């Protein structure tokens, strides 16, 4: 989310019900096309450890059910998929959720 500060999540409460944080119990593992040196972690207010990429906290979208789904892409003008170089990929994706379909957060 573009409203997060580097290394600090701002998504709690109802927000994290829609955008669950990507949590880890250890060192995050890099997948294909992911630069391992850009992975990191940050401590959330509840004591869990969230994965970061270039310092940006990472999240899932609750309505994405399969690998490759990006239904939350562009929601609110602040939720974007992150490219392998760590920059947000802006613009709405095909099948993106309409903001009116989401509860307030």
N, CA and C atoms as a LAMMPS dump frame, in Angstrom:
ITEM: TIMESTEP
0
ITEM: NUMBER OF ATOMS
315
ITEM: BOX BOUNDS ff ff ff
-5.0000000000000000e+02 5.0000000000000000e+02
-5.0000000000000000e+02 5.0000000000000000e+02
-5.0000000000000000e+02 5.0000000000000000e+02
ITEM: ATOMS id mol type element x y z
1 1 1 N 0.851 -1.172 0
2 1 2 C 0 0 0
3 1 3 C 0.898 1.236 0
4 2 1 N 0.56 2.186 -0.82
5 2 2 C 1.414 3.37 -0.948
6 2 3 C 1.309 4.313 0.236
7 3 1 N 0.369 4.081 1.161
8 3 2 C 0.273 4.932 2.346
9 3 3 C 1.178 4.451 3.474
10 4 1 N 1.78 3.28 3.347
11 4 2 C 2.723 2.791 4.349
12 4 3 C 4.007 3.598 4.307
13 5 1 N 4.608 3.758 5.473
14 5 2 C 5.948 4.319 5.557
15 5 3 C 6.926 3.174 5.314
16 6 1 N 8.14 3.462 4.849
17 6 2 C 9.112 2.373 4.672
18 6 3 C 9.292 1.58 5.97
19 7 1 N 9.083 0.283 5.879
20 7 2 C 9.258 -0.595 7.02
21 7 3 C 8.186 -0.515 8.076
22 8 1 N 7.062 0.157 7.788
23 8 2 C 6.007 0.303 8.784
24 8 3 C 4.632 0.176 8.144
25 9 1 N 3.867 -0.82 8.588
26 9 2 C 2.522 -1.031 8.072
27 9 3 C 1.536 -0.06 8.711
28 10 1 N 0.6 0.419 7.9
29 10 2 C -0.502 1.244 8.41
30 10 3 C -1.833 0.51 8.292
31 11 1 N -1.794 -0.765 7.893
32 11 2 C -3.007 -1.537 7.642
33 11 3 C -3.321 -2.439 8.831
34 12 1 N -4.306 -2.004 9.634
35 12 2 C -4.739 -2.747 10.805
36 12 3 C -6.267 -2.764 10.849
37 13 1 N -6.841 -3.566 11.745
38 13 2 C -8.29 -3.612 11.913
39 13 3 C -8.976 -4.155 10.679
40 14 1 N -10.015 -3.443 10.237
41 14 2 C -10.773 -3.894 9.075
42 14 3 C -9.9 -3.934 7.827
43 15 1 N -8.939 -3.031 7.732
44 15 2 C -8.032 -3.032 6.581
45 15 3 C -7.322 -4.371 6.45
46 16 1 N -6.775 -4.888 7.55
47 16 2 C -6.027 -6.146 7.461
48 16 3 C -6.946 -7.357 7.257
49 17 1 N -8.26 -7.174 7.445
50 17 2 C -9.2 -8.246 7.103
51 17 3 C -9.331 -8.373 5.588
52 18 1 N -9.21 -7.264 4.893
53 18 2 C -9.299 -7.239 3.429
54 18 3 C -7.926 -7.467 2.797
55 19 1 N -6.894 -6.915 3.42
56 19 2 C -5.518 -6.977 2.913
57 19 3 C -4.644 -7.639 3.976
58 20 1 N -4.739 -8.964 4.148
59 20 2 C -3.912 -9.62 5.16
60 20 3 C -2.422 -9.419 4.877
61 21 1 N -1.652 -9.128 5.915
62 21 2 C -0.224 -8.946 5.716
63 21 3 C 0.446 -10.276 5.37
64 22 1 N 1.509 -10.217 4.582
65 22 2 C 2.329 -11.391 4.293
66 22 3 C 3.26 -11.558 5.497
67 23 1 N 2.987 -12.593 6.292
68 23 2 C 3.73 -12.825 7.533
69 23 3 C 4.747 -13.944 7.355
70 24 1 N 5.75 -13.934 8.218
71 24 2 C 6.758 -14.976 8.207
72 24 3 C 7.158 -15.298 9.633
73 25 1 N 7.583 -16.527 9.84
74 25 2 C 8.093 -16.936 11.131
75 25 3 C 9.604 -17.027 11.135
76 26 1 N 10.216 -16.665 10.028
77 26 2 C 11.67 -16.722 9.888
78 26 3 C 12.114 -15.785 8.788
79 27 1 N 13.212 -16.114 8.153
80 27 2 C 13.702 -15.302 7.036
81 27 3 C 12.81 -15.533 5.817
82 28 1 N 12.385 -14.454 5.15
83 28 2 C 11.573 -14.644 3.938
84 28 3 C 12.406 -15.286 2.836
85 29 1 N 11.755 -16.116 2.036
86 29 2 C 12.409 -16.826 0.946
87 29 3 C 12.021 -16.207 -0.39
88 30 1 N 13.005 -15.941 -1.221
89 30 2 C 12.769 -15.338 -2.533
90 30 3 C 12.282 -16.381 -3.524
91 31 1 N 11.244 -16.014 -4.27
92 31 2 C 10.757 -16.858 -5.35
93 31 3 C 11.398 -16.427 -6.665
94 32 1 N 10.957 -17.033 -7.774
95 32 2 C 11.493 -16.663 -9.082
96 32 3 C 11.294 -15.173 -9.361
97 33 1 N 12.282 -14.551 -9.936
98 33 2 C 12.266 -13.136 -10.343
99 33 3 C 12.289 -12.177 -9.163
100 34 1 N 12.439 -12.692 -7.956
101 34 2 C 12.494 -11.84 -6.77
102 34 3 C 13.958 -11.706 -6.352
103 35 1 N 14.392 -10.501 -6.133
104 35 2 C 15.754 -10.24 -5.695
105 35 3 C 15.832 -10.46 -4.189
106 36 1 N 16.493 -11.54 -3.763
107 36 2 C 16.549 -11.913 -2.342
108 36 3 C 17.089 -10.786 -1.467
109 37 1 N 18.021 -10.013 -1.983
110 37 2 C 18.612 -8.939 -1.172
111 37 3 C 17.63 -7.807 -0.882
112 38 1 N 16.506 -7.751 -1.614
113 38 2 C 15.507 -6.713 -1.399
114 38 3 C 14.436 -7.12 -0.386
115 39 1 N 14.434 -8.4 -0.005
116 39 2 C 13.484 -8.884 0.997
117 39 3 C 13.937 -8.489 2.393
118 40 1 N 12.97 -8.21 3.243
119 40 2 C 13.253 -7.896 4.633
120 40 3 C 12.017 -8.161 5.455
121 41 1 N 12.026 -7.707 6.681
122 41 2 C 10.875 -7.866 7.558
123 41 3 C 10.688 -6.62 8.407
124 42 1 N 9.488 -6.488 8.948
125 42 2 C 9.172 -5.434 9.899
126 42 3 C 8.251 -6.016 10.963
127 43 1 N 8.37 -5.517 12.165
128 43 2 C 7.521 -5.972 13.267
129 43 3 C 6.22 -5.179 13.242
130 44 1 N 5.089 -5.903 13.278
131 44 2 C 3.776 -5.269 13.324
132 44 3 C 3.41 -4.962 14.772
133 45 1 N 2.416 -4.122 14.955
134 45 2 C 1.981 -3.714 16.293
135 45 3 C 1.549 -4.901 17.149
136 46 1 N 1.072 -5.987 16.513
137 46 2 C 0.627 -7.166 17.266
138 46 3 C 1.764 -8.146 17.546
139 47 1 N 2.99 -7.786 17.165
140 47 2 C 4.15 -8.625 17.417
141 47 3 C 4.476 -9.618 16.326
142 48 1 N 3.643 -9.704 15.272
143 48 2 C 3.946 -10.6 14.162
144 48 3 C 4.976 -9.939 13.239
145 49 1 N 5.609 -10.756 12.413
146 49 2 C 6.652 -10.275 11.513
147 49 3 C 6.138 -10.278 10.085
148 50 1 N 6.115 -9.108 9.455
149 50 2 C 5.609 -8.939 8.097
150 50 3 C 6.781 -8.846 7.125
151 51 1 N 6.621 -9.469 5.976
152 51 2 C 7.635 -9.427 4.928
153 51 3 C 7.579 -8.075 4.228
154 52 1 N 8.756 -7.537 3.924
155 52 2 C 8.866 -6.293 3.154
156 52 3 C 9.679 -6.56 1.897
157 53 1 N 9.499 -5.695 0.918
158 53 2 C 10.3 -5.737 -0.309
159 53 3 C 10.724 -4.303 -0.584
160 54 1 N 12.02 -4.065 -0.589
161 54 2 C 12.576 -2.706 -0.66
162 54 3 C 11.996 -1.831 0.452
163 55 1 N 11.77 -2.44 1.604
164 55 2 C 11.243 -1.718 2.756
165 55 3 C 9.742 -1.55 2.771
166 56 1 N 9.053 -1.953 1.702
167 56 2 C 7.603 -1.788 1.616
168 56 3 C 6.906 -3.042 2.147
169 57 1 N 6.043 -2.914 3.171
170 57 2 C 5.307 -4.072 3.671
171 57 3 C 4.45 -4.697 2.562
172 58 1 N 4.407 -6.033 2.559
173 58 2 C 3.661 -6.769 1.535
174 58 3 C 2.376 -7.344 2.105
175 59 1 N 1.362 -7.445 1.233
176 59 2 C 0.029 -7.914 1.616
177 59 3 C -0.526 -8.872 0.567
178 60 1 N -1.529 -9.637 0.99
179 60 2 C -2.387 -10.401 0.094
180 60 3 C -3.66 -9.584 -0.1
181 61 1 N -4.509 -10.034 -1.015
182 61 2 C -5.854 -9.476 -1.147
183 61 3 C -6.823 -10.622 -0.902
184 62 1 N -7.764 -10.454 -0.004
185 62 2 C -8.625 -11.525 0.457
186 62 3 C -9.435 -12.173 -0.674
187 63 1 N -9.735 -11.452 -1.724
188 63 2 C -10.55 -12.011 -2.811
189 63 3 C -9.718 -12.676 -3.912
190 64 1 N -8.404 -12.658 -3.785
191 64 2 C -7.564 -13.393 -4.733
192 64 3 C -7.525 -14.844 -4.288
193 65 1 N -7.969 -15.731 -5.163
194 65 2 C -8.058 -17.135 -4.79
195 65 3 C -7.011 -18.03 -5.412
196 66 1 N -6.414 -17.577 -6.514
197 66 2 C -5.455 -18.422 -7.231
198 66 3 C -4.18 -17.634 -7.493
199 67 1 N -3.068 -18.336 -7.645
200 67 2 C -1.834 -17.635 -8.029
201 67 3 C -2.065 -16.819 -9.298
202 68 1 N -1.582 -15.614 -9.306
203 68 2 C -1.746 -14.737 -10.462
204 68 3 C -2.938 -13.807 -10.377
205 69 1 N -3.875 -14.063 -9.446
206 69 2 C -5.015 -13.157 -9.274
207 69 3 C -4.528 -11.807 -8.761
208 70 1 N -5.069 -10.73 -9.309
209 70 2 C -4.732 -9.366 -8.872
210 70 3 C -6.006 -8.523 -8.802
211 71 1 N -7.039 -9.077 -8.187
212 71 2 C -8.332 -8.404 -8.137
213 71 3 C -8.309 -7.117 -7.328
214 72 1 N -7.346 -6.951 -6.444
215 72 2 C -7.244 -5.734 -5.65
216 72 3 C -6.373 -4.664 -6.282
217 73 1 N -5.86 -4.934 -7.468
218 73 2 C -4.943 -4.009 -8.138
219 73 3 C -5.581 -2.64 -8.364
220 74 1 N -4.948 -1.592 -7.838
221 74 2 C -5.379 -0.217 -8.07
222 74 3 C -6.491 0.275 -7.161
223 75 1 N -7.001 -0.569 -6.248
224 75 2 C -8.106 -0.165 -5.392
225 75 3 C -7.707 1.049 -4.557
226 76 1 N -8.569 2.037 -4.552
227 76 2 C -8.352 3.244 -3.768
228 76 3 C -7.177 4.086 -4.234
229 77 1 N -6.585 3.703 -5.34
230 77 2 C -5.411 4.417 -5.842
231 77 3 C -4.189 4.243 -4.956
232 78 1 N -4.213 3.239 -4.068
233 78 2 C -3.085 3.021 -3.164
234 78 3 C -2.616 1.573 -3.093
235 79 1 N -3.39 0.63 -3.632
236 79 2 C -3.029 -0.787 -3.555
237 79 3 C -2.55 -1.254 -4.916
238 80 1 N -1.27 -1.647 -5.006
239 80 2 C -0.693 -2.046 -6.282
240 80 3 C 0.213 -3.264 -6.127
241 81 1 N 0.273 -4.044 -7.175
242 81 2 C 1.243 -5.128 -7.263
243 81 3 C 2.626 -4.483 -7.34
244 82 1 N 3.619 -5.153 -6.751
245 82 2 C 4.982 -4.633 -6.758
246 82 3 C 5.797 -5.392 -7.797
247 83 1 N 6.553 -4.657 -8.6
248 83 2 C 7.404 -5.265 -9.62
249 83 3 C 8.65 -5.873 -8.973
250 84 1 N 9.384 -6.738 -9.686
251 84 2 C 10.615 -7.303 -9.135
252 84 3 C 11.647 -6.256 -8.712
253 85 1 N 11.59 -5.054 -9.304
254 85 2 C 12.543 -4.016 -8.884
255 85 3 C 12.017 -3.203 -7.704
256 86 1 N 10.82 -3.555 -7.182
257 86 2 C 10.277 -2.93 -5.984
258 86 3 C 9.351 -1.763 -6.218
259 87 1 N 9.138 -1.381 -7.455
260 87 2 C 8.248 -0.269 -7.757
261 87 3 C 6.808 -0.748 -7.927
262 88 1 N 5.828 0.066 -7.506
263 88 2 C 4.431 -0.33 -7.73
264 88 3 C 4.095 -0.316 -9.211
265 89 1 N 3.343 -1.307 -9.634
266 89 2 C 2.835 -1.36 -11.004
267 89 3 C 1.462 -0.716 -10.943
268 90 1 N 1.358 0.515 -11.411
269 90 2 C 0.115 1.263 -11.271
270 90 3 C -0.87 0.931 -12.381
271 91 1 N -2.105 1.305 -12.161
272 91 2 C -3.172 1.041 -13.114
273 91 3 C -4.011 -0.126 -12.641
274 92 1 N -5.223 -0.189 -13.118
275 92 2 C -6.139 -1.261 -12.747
276 92 3 C -5.823 -2.5 -13.553
277 93 1 N -5.877 -3.63 -12.912
278 93 2 C -5.677 -4.892 -13.602
279 93 3 C -6.993 -5.438 -14.099
280 94 1 N -6.911 -6.368 -15.026
281 94 2 C -8.117 -7.008 -15.531
282 94 3 C -8.781 -7.755 -14.389
283 95 1 N -10.068 -7.531 -14.191
284 95 2 C -10.805 -8.198 -13.126
285 95 3 C -10.625 -7.557 -11.771
286 96 1 N -10.059 -6.346 -11.722
287 96 2 C -9.864 -5.664 -10.44
288 96 3 C -11.199 -5.384 -9.773
289 97 1 N -11.187 -5.416 -8.457
290 97 2 C -12.392 -5.138 -7.685
291 97 3 C -12.77 -3.675 -7.808
292 98 1 N -14.036 -3.423 -7.882
293 98 2 C -14.514 -2.048 -7.843
294 98 3 C -14.529 -1.586 -6.399
295 99 1 N -14.16 -0.344 -6.151
296 99 2 C -14.102 0.157 -4.786
297 99 3 C -15.435 0.048 -4.073
298 100 1 N -16.526 0.211 -4.788
299 100 2 C -17.833 0.145 -4.142
300 100 3 C -18.156 -1.277 -3.696
301 101 1 N -17.415 -2.266 -4.185
302 101 2 C -17.626 -3.643 -3.772
303 101 3 C -16.932 -3.98 -2.458
304 102 1 N -16.113 -3.052 -1.955
305 102 2 C -15.331 -3.308 -0.754
306 102 3 C -15.91 -2.57 0.437
307 103 1 N -15.811 -3.159 1.63
308 103 2 C -16.216 -2.417 2.823
309 103 3 C -15.246 -1.272 3.078
310 104 1 N -15.676 -0.283 3.85
311 104 2 C -14.783 0.795 4.229
312 104 3 C -13.69 0.248 5.131
313 105 1 N -12.505 0.801 4.979
314 105 2 C -11.391 0.397 5.849
315 105 3 C -10.548 1.593 6.183
